[in-house]
Amino acid sequence: MTDFYRLTPEAQALAMAELARAALGRWGLADADVALLKLRENAVFRVSLPGAPLRVLRVHRHNYHSDVNLLSELQWMQALRQAGIEVPEVIPSTSGRLFEIVGATAVPELRQVDLLGWLNGAPLGAIGESLAGDETTLRFNFHRLGRLAAQVHNQASGWCCLPDGFSRHAWDADGLTGENPFWGRFWELGVLNAEQRRLLLRARSRAHADLLRLDKSPQTYSMIHADLVPENVLVDGERLRLLDFDDAGFGWHQFEIVTAVIFHLGQPYFELIRDAFITGYREQRSLPDAALELLPLFMLARSFTYVGWAHTRAETQLAQEITPFFVETACTLSDAYLSR
């Protein structure tokens, strides 16, 4: 195991490709070609076979989700498709399972693997990059994204019959700011200086108390995508499609809103995309002014999660590149929230 995790990203990708090829037989696609699309939380591959539609195969990160949790993610994606929301099709294996457990010599653990349908479109943006397009385009895209998020929440809050055994993590007070947040104890990030750590701990204490007071009825709390960043939104003409439900769980709807925009905090177009999102959302679902008054709390909590993400994935290139932004954002938002 140690040797695998000391490999370069390129070498890890080759090992994951070996596992992906081994898995394809479970779907009757042993002769298909695989090409790496992304190696981050999961290794994601494009699957192509002459005369067959494109597919996407995911080799999941070891020990991130239990089998029950992953099954629940895929079941929710199926429910969203049934509600008319454009998310990837979940393709059962030839044995009828929504995912398979597969091993390969080059990878030290057995991995969960699933196969999804291909969705056309170009990402709305990328992490760490400014959004492209003029104000009209940005307003149009985020207005549509707000409508789409509200449609997701409509399905989730009205989903009266969850499958037996359905289980996903919660982006609640404890999951965001408790003793062991879902994405890690953010205040323990090694690059924080003493002053920054004290600031984050003070803000965490207040945020935790404020989150505990919030309502968790279906009107404001349900399953959410929880990773509605621009790279997980595909734009195809006037249609938007959602990818990557790996972090989907139970949470407040405002957490979804801030996730869609937080990477652009400080950009000149930030208020434009935030307001466009909210306008679109309100066309599909109620969002009272009182709910919007809580956005600073959720912006702060979201910033904490990214510091935690950087802490628990410090070995990755992305974490190393973007940690300064995460720390600066969390400290700025902590100062502002404590000054309220």
Sequence and secondary structure as in RCSB ss.txt:
>XXXX:A:sequence
MTDFYRLTPEAQALAMAELARAALGRWGLADADVALLKLRENAVFRVSLPGAPLRVLRVHRHNYHSDVNLLSELQ
WMQALRQAGIEVPEVIPSTSGRLFEIVGATAVPELRQVDLLGWLNGAPLGAIGESLAGDETTLRFNFHRLGRLAA
QVHNQASGWCCLPDGFSRHAWDADGLTGENPFWGRFWELGVLNAEQRRLLLRARSRAHADLLRLDKSPQTYSMIH
ADLVPENVLVDGERLRLLDFDDAGFGWHQFEIVTAVIFHLGQPYFELIRDAFITGYREQRSLPDAALELLPLFML
ARSFTYVGWAHTRAETQLAQEITPFFVETACTLSDAYLSR
>XXXX:A:secstr
 HHHHTS HHHHHHHHHHHHHHHHGGGT TT EEEEEEESSSEEEEEE TTS  EEEEE  TTSS HHHHHHHHH
HHHHHHHTT     EE  TTS SSEEEEETTEEEEEEEEEEE    EES  TTS   S HHHHHHHHHHHHHHHH
HHHHHHHT     TT    EESHHHHHSSS TT  GGG TT  HHHHHHHHHHHHHHHHHHHTS  STTTEEEE 
S   GGGEEEETTEEEE   TT EEEEHHHHHHHHHGGGTTSTTHHHHHHHHHHHHHTTS   HHHHTTHHHHHH
HHHHHHHHHHHHTTTSHHHHHHHHHHHHHHHHHHHHHHT 
